[in-house]
Each structure stands twice: as C-alpha cells, then as structure tokens.
Amino acid sequence: MDLDKPKSLLNSEEIDQVANHLASAKEYGDPRQVWVEDGHVFVEGHDGEIVSMAPAVAIKMGRMLGEAGAASLINNVMDESAKKPV
C-alpha cells in the first residue's frame, strides 16, 4: 500500500487501513529531551516515557521521520489545493 499519495487518491481499503492505524496509534508530542549515554540515544517523550535506541537506529529513524513528515506536508498541500474551486 502506498500511503505517500494524497488522501483523495486512496481507495476504500487504504482509507480503512489509515483509520485503523490512527485508532491504535499513540499520539506523540514534542520530546522533552534527547541525550546520549553509554552509546545509546535516549528520547524523553512529552508524557515522560523514555525510549532508548542504538545510534544507527536513531539516525535511520530521524531520516525516515523527516521523509515521512515532508511527504505528509506535501500531501496536505495537494489535498487542500484539490478542494479549492477552479
């Protein structure tokens, strides 16, 4: 399934999958703190929960999050422009 496309181009099965993902997802706010200790990267979430990961995982996750965030912003712009009358 290609969820990198605008919402207006999703079929009903993809829309259902997005709804299921949103229903089971935990919203993540701004991290409070990110630090390195003993060769691990730690991220303290807005709710105080701390996640630990290896440096390579942190780098990969950072790249993946950046790419996904950019795709989401682009899709939102495309969806909004499709709603405007011509």
C-alpha positions as CSV (number, residue, x, y, z in Angstrom):
1,M,0.0,0.0,0.0
2,D,1.3,3.4,-1.0
3,L,0.3,5.9,1.7
4,D,2.6,8.5,0.3
5,K,-0.1,9.7,-2.0
6,P,-2.8,12.3,-1.2
7,K,-5.9,11.2,0.7
8,S,-8.0,12.0,-2.3
9,L,-6.2,9.2,-4.3
10,L,-6.6,6.5,-1.6
11,N,-9.1,3.7,-2.3
12,S,-11.6,2.5,0.3
13,E,-9.3,-0.3,1.6
14,E,-6.4,2.1,2.1
15,I,-8.7,4.6,3.9
16,D,-9.8,1.8,6.2
17,Q,-6.1,0.9,6.9
18,V,-5.3,4.5,7.7
19,A,-8.3,4.7,10.1
20,N,-7.2,1.5,11.8
21,H,-3.7,2.8,12.2
22,L,-4.9,6.1,13.6
23,A,-7.2,4.3,16.1
24,S,-4.4,2.2,17.5
25,A,-1.7,4.9,17.4
26,K,-0.4,6.8,20.4
27,E,-0.1,10.5,19.6
28,Y,3.5,11.7,20.2
29,G,4.1,15.3,21.2
30,D,7.3,17.3,21.3
31,P,10.1,15.4,23.0
32,R,11.3,16.9,26.3
33,Q,14.8,15.9,26.0
34,V,17.2,13.9,23.7
35,W,20.6,12.7,25.0
36,V,23.4,10.2,24.6
37,E,24.5,7.9,27.4
38,D,26.7,4.8,27.3
39,G,26.5,4.5,23.5
40,H,22.7,4.8,23.3
41,V,20.4,7.6,22.2
42,F,17.6,8.4,24.7
43,V,14.4,10.3,23.9
44,E,12.1,11.5,26.7
45,G,8.6,12.0,25.3
46,H,6.1,14.7,26.2
47,D,4.5,12.2,28.6
48,G,7.7,11.4,30.4
49,E,8.2,8.0,28.7
50,I,11.8,7.3,27.8
51,V,12.8,5.4,24.6
52,S,16.3,4.1,24.1
53,M,17.9,3.1,20.7
54,A,21.2,2.3,19.2
55,P,22.9,5.2,17.3
56,A,22.3,3.6,13.9
57,V,18.6,3.2,14.7
58,A,18.4,6.8,15.8
59,I,19.9,8.0,12.6
60,K,17.7,5.8,10.4
61,M,14.6,6.8,12.4
62,G,15.5,10.5,12.1
63,R,15.8,10.2,8.3
64,M,12.6,8.2,8.0
65,L,10.6,10.6,10.2
66,G,12.0,13.6,8.1
67,E,10.9,11.9,4.9
68,A,7.5,11.0,6.2
69,G,6.9,14.4,7.6
70,A,7.8,16.1,4.3
71,A,5.5,13.7,2.4
72,S,2.7,14.4,4.8
73,L,3.1,18.2,4.4
74,I,3.2,17.8,0.6
75,N,0.1,15.6,0.6
76,N,-1.8,18.1,2.8
77,V,-1.0,20.9,0.4
78,M,-2.1,18.8,-2.5
79,D,-5.4,17.9,-0.7
80,E,-6.1,21.5,0.1
81,S,-5.4,22.7,-3.4
82,A,-7.7,20.0,-4.8
83,K,-10.5,21.3,-2.5
84,K,-10.3,24.9,-3.9
85,P,-12.7,25.7,-6.7
86,V,-11.1,26.4,-10.0
